[in-house]
Amino acid sequence: LTVIFGAIGVLPSTLAVDVRAQVPAVKLDVRAAKGLVVSPVYEGWYEANGTTYALFSYYNRNVEEIVDVPIGPNNSVAPGPPDQGQPTRFFPGIAYGVFAVALPKDQPKTEVTWTLTANGQTLSIPASLGPLYLISPQRETGSAYPGNTPPVLRFDPAAAPSQGPHGIVATRTATVSRPLMLDVWVTDDGLPPPRPGTRAPVSVVSQHLGSWGLVLRWQVYRGSGAVRFSDQTPEVERGQARTTATFSEPGEYMLYLLAIDSRTPTRCCWTNGYVKVRVEGGAQ
């Protein structure tokens, strides 16, 4: 079963209604512990530094099941190579704005499609580039804090910074069962101001909701084994934050860092970071 998924840029409160009206063959408003579909979601398009990007999310309707779908026929973006930065590990619930596809500069109106098969059900979402789907993730144009911008992120203090959901990529190597140090340098414009004496809970960060000021969250993005973070939501102190990741088995992994200070209807303001890790086996 292949379904063209028609819900574009919708919020959780309207997602089930919009999808149910267009794809009645799949009951997308049903949730269970496991065995359900994972839906690709298109959030909109934007321009940054002369490049046009299409922004995607996903919705894993399983309450407990973490779904892994390797890059290939069951997890691909077209046209172009099947691997265009999408996740292969899908956690329960909604994950907003996890990757942005850069469209060819000589063909900036290319409409890409993400196709995902999970638990035997295939859904495809096209990226419409019409004016109704234009978003503003690089600068907030409304809400209570107009002018707010995404955090500025670096994985090396001397490297060029990144800002916005198209993100930044770093490469590391690690060994099974040995903690890998993950340092990040991050600055923000102070909007919205942090709530005094509070720290955003993981549940809030994972849904990109609320105005808690700058917060970070690490998560596994790709990989076959288990990964343990010493602190999944490390605090930023003097512009720097640190955690460690410990891998259960060798292989190729990608870790995902969300640096966010708010999420608004214009899809602002956060920056994505990705760390590719080659994990080698431990000493025998």
Protein Blocks (a to p, Z undefined) as FASTA:
>chain_A
ZZddfbghiafklmmmmmmmmmmmbcfkbccfbhpacddddfbdcdeehiacdddddddf
bfklccdddedjklccdedjfbgoiafbdcehjdehkbccdddfklmmbccdddddeehi
acdddddfbfklpccfkbcfbdjbghiacddddfbfkbccdedjkopaddddddehiacd
dddddddehiacddehiacdfklmmnogajebjadddddfbdjbdcddfblbacdeehia
cdddddfbgcdddddddddfbdcfkopacdddddddddddddZZ
